[in-house]
């Protein structure tokens, strides 16, 4: 095992800082060269890249320091991304389609599809980027992770049956978007609570499906991994959360109509 070039407790913050600054430079350039009407697609690409890179690096924290520190890391990561994401970017396929299903102003099926493709491409680019940085082996843990990925590519996050996985991802999606209805007002309170909700859901289902409730994130982290066929991936990480979003919007409309009639 190679010696640490950088202390493990310092390597990950440096990694996240580097990735964040790289994304900030990309945003700076895109704001000046991409037409305003199309900037949202560049913003989603960059945001998903930043999200996936941060989540992948979190594996180092989880393996080196355990679940508690991993949870704190994720909370800080999501907070930093809430601050740096711009242009209305969410890096979340489900959030985009929630707007489409709700027929929010400016949303459409074509817009949702292009945003989804932008997010997936951003996430796919993050995987080789992280592997390349891990190749430098700033710590022995990073070096070992890189060597493992060379041999196995990646391991599936799904540790349940397809039916169990669908239930877990659907439950995670419902829990997150339902809890978001009761977030405190104010930008800081909203960011802190939103990050905390995500962390709690992820930690609860970490050994089940990874509780990603975000198809673009799942595609970057677990698509084409060992023992994870395409149909299994698509059913658990795409169909389950998106059907949940559609169902939530359907029942929300029914309840609104019923209240309107009763009034």
C-alpha positions in Angstrom: 0.0 0.0 0.0 1.4 3.4 -1.1 2.1 6.0 1.5 -0.2 9.1 1.7 1.1 12.1 -0.2 -1.6 14.2 1.4 -3.3 13.5 4.8 -6.7 11.8 4.2 -8.6 14.4 6.1 -7.2 17.1 3.8 -7.3 15.3 0.4 -11.1 15.2 0.0 -11.6 18.9 0.8 -8.9 19.7 -1.7 -10.6 17.5 -4.3 -14.0 19.1 -3.8 -12.5 22.6 -3.9 -10.7 21.8 -7.1 -13.8 20.3 -8.7 -15.9 23.3 -7.5 -13.5 25.8 -8.9 -13.3 24.0 -12.2 -17.0 24.1 -12.5 -17.0 27.8 -11.6 -14.6 28.5 -14.4 -16.8 26.5 -16.8 -19.8 28.6 -15.7 -17.9 31.8 -16.2 -17.0 30.8 -19.7 -20.5 29.5 -20.6 -22.2 32.6 -19.3 -20.2 34.6 -21.9 -20.4 32.3 -24.9 -23.7 30.4 -24.6 -26.9 32.3 -25.6 -29.0 33.2 -22.5 -31.9 31.0 -23.7 -29.7 27.9 -23.8 -27.6 28.5 -20.7 -29.8 26.4 -18.5 -28.6 23.3 -20.4 -25.0 24.2 -19.9 -25.7 24.9 -16.2 -27.4 21.5 -15.7 -24.4 19.8 -17.4 -22.0 21.5 -15.1 -24.1 21.1 -12.0 -24.5 17.4 -12.5 -20.8 17.0 -13.2 -20.1 18.8 -9.9 -22.7 16.7 -8.0 -21.4 13.3 -9.3 -17.7 14.2 -8.7 -18.5 15.1 -5.1 -20.6 12.0 -4.4 -17.9 9.8 -5.8 -15.3 11.4 -3.6 -17.6 10.8 -0.7 -16.8 7.1 -1.0 -13.3 7.9 0.3 -14.8 9.6 3.4 -17.2 6.7 4.0 -14.4 4.1 3.8 -11.8 6.1 5.7 -13.9 7.7 8.5 -17.3 5.9 8.7 -20.9 6.8 8.3 -21.2 9.8 10.6 -18.4 11.7 8.9 -19.8 10.7 5.6 -23.2 12.2 6.5 -21.5 15.4 7.6 -19.5 15.5 4.3 -22.7 15.0 2.2 -24.5 17.8 4.1 -21.6 20.2 3.5 -21.3 19.1 -0.1 -25.0 19.7 -0.8 -24.8 23.1 1.0 -21.9 24.1 -1.2 -23.7 23.0 -4.3 -26.8 24.9 -3.4 -24.6 28.0 -3.2 -22.7 27.5 -6.4 -25.4 26.1 -8.8 -26.7 28.8 -11.0 -29.1 29.5 -13.9 -31.8 27.5 -12.2 -29.8 24.3 -12.4 -30.8 21.4 -10.0 -28.8 18.5 -11.3 -32.0 16.4 -10.6 -34.0 14.7 -13.3 -36.9 14.3 -11.0 -37.1 18.0 -10.2 -37.2 18.9 -13.9 -39.9 16.4 -14.6 -41.9 17.5 -11.6 -42.1 20.9 -13.2 -43.1 19.3 -16.6 -45.8 17.2 -15.0 -47.1 20.2 -13.1 -47.0 22.3 -16.3 -45.0 25.0 -14.7 -44.3 28.1 -16.9 -41.3 27.5 -19.2 -41.5 23.8 -18.8 -42.3 21.3 -21.6 -41.6 17.8 -22.6 -38.9 18.8 -25.1 -37.3 21.1 -22.5 -37.4 18.3 -20.0 -35.8 15.8 -22.4 -32.9 18.2 -23.3 -32.2 19.0 -19.7 -32.2 15.3 -18.8 -29.7 14.6 -21.6 -27.5 17.5 -20.4 -27.6 16.1 -16.8 -26.8 12.5 -17.9 -23.9 13.7 -20.1 -22.5 15.9 -17.2 -22.6 12.9 -14.9 -21.0 10.6 -17.3 -18.1 13.0 -17.8 -17.5 13.2 -14.1 -16.7 9.5 -13.8 -13.5 9.5 -15.9 -12.6 12.9 -14.4 -12.7 11.4 -10.8 -10.8 8.3 -12.0 -8.0 10.4 -13.4 -7.6 12.4 -10.2 -7.7 9.2 -8.1 -4.9 7.9 -10.4 -2.6 10.5 -8.9 -3.0 8.6 -5.6 -2.9 11.6 -3.2 -3.7 9.0 -0.4 -3.4 5.2 -0.4 -7.2 5.0 -0.3 -7.5 6.9 -3.6 -4.8 4.8 -5.2 -6.6 1.6 -4.1 -9.9 2.9 -5.4 -8.4 3.7 -8.8 -6.7 0.3 -9.0 -10.0 -1.4 -8.2 -11.9 0.6 -10.8 -9.3 -0.4 -13.4 -10.0 -4.0 -12.6 -13.8 -4.0 -12.0 -15.0 -0.7 -13.5 -17.6 -0.3 -10.7 -19.9 -2.2 -8.4 -23.7 -1.9 -8.5 -25.2 0.1 -5.7 -28.3 -2.1 -5.9 -28.2 -4.6 -3.0 -31.9 -5.6 -3.1 -34.3 -7.3 -5.6 -35.7 -5.3 -8.4 -39.0 -5.0 -6.6 -37.3 -4.0 -3.4 -35.1 -1.5 -5.2 -38.1 0.1 -7.0 -39.9 0.4 -3.6 -36.8 2.0 -2.0 -36.2 4.5 -4.8 -40.0 5.4 -5.0 -40.1 5.8 -1.2 -36.9 8.0 -1.3 -38.4 10.1 -4.0 -41.7 10.5 -2.3 -40.1 11.3 1.1 -37.8 13.9 -0.3 -40.4 15.8 -2.4 -43.1 15.6 0.4 -40.6 16.8 3.0 -39.6 19.7 0.7 -43.2 21.0 1.0 -42.4 21.8 4.7 -39.0 23.4 4.4 -38.4 26.6 6.4 -38.6 29.8 4.6 -35.5 31.8 3.8 -32.6 30.9 1.6 -30.2 29.7 4.3 -32.9 27.7 6.2 -34.1 26.1 2.9 -30.6 25.1 1.9 -29.8 23.6 5.3 -33.0 21.7 5.6 -32.9 20.5 2.0 -29.4 19.2 2.4 -30.3 17.5 5.7 -33.3 15.8 4.2 -31.2 14.4 1.4 -28.5 13.1 3.8 -31.0 11.4 6.1 -32.7 9.6 3.1 -29.3 8.5 1.6 -28.0 7.2 4.9 -31.1 5.2 5.6 -31.0 3.4 2.2 -27.2 3.4 1.7 -26.9 -0.4 1.8 -30.2 -0.9 -0.1 -30.0 1.0 -3.4 -27.9 4.0 -2.4 -31.2 6.0 -2.2 -30.2 8.2 -5.2 -33.8 9.3 -6.2 -32.0 11.0 -9.2 -31.7 9.0 -12.5 -28.8 11.1 -13.8 -26.8 10.5 -10.6 -27.6 6.8 -10.7 -26.6 6.5 -14.3 -23.2 8.1 -13.5 -22.5 5.9 -10.4 -24.0 2.5 -11.2 -25.0 2.2 -14.8 -23.1 -0.7 -16.6 -21.6 -1.8 -13.3 -20.9 -5.4 -12.4 -24.0 -7.6 -12.0 -26.3 -4.7 -12.9 -28.2 -5.4 -16.2 -29.6 -2.4 -18.1 -33.3 -3.4 -17.5 -32.6 -3.6 -13.8 -30.9 -0.2 -13.7 -33.6 1.4 -15.9 -36.5 0.0 -13.8 -35.1 0.8 -10.4 -33.3 4.1 -11.0 -35.4 5.7 -13.8 -38.9 4.3 -13.9 -39.5 4.1 -10.1 -38.6 7.7 -9.2 -40.2 9.2 -12.3 -43.5 7.3 -11.9 -43.5 8.5 -8.3 -43.2 12.1 -9.3 -46.0 11.6 -11.9 -48.2 9.9 -9.3 -47.6 12.7 -6.7 -48.5 15.3 -9.3 -51.7 13.4 -10.3 -52.9 13.1 -6.7 -52.0 16.7 -6.0 -54.3 17.8 -8.9 -57.1 15.5 -7.7 -56.9 16.9 -4.2 -56.8 20.5 -5.5 -59.9 19.9 -7.7 -61.7 18.3 -4.8 -60.9 21.2 -2.5 -62.1 23.6 -5.2 -65.4 21.8 -5.6 -65.9 21.7 -1.8 -65.3 25.5 -1.6 
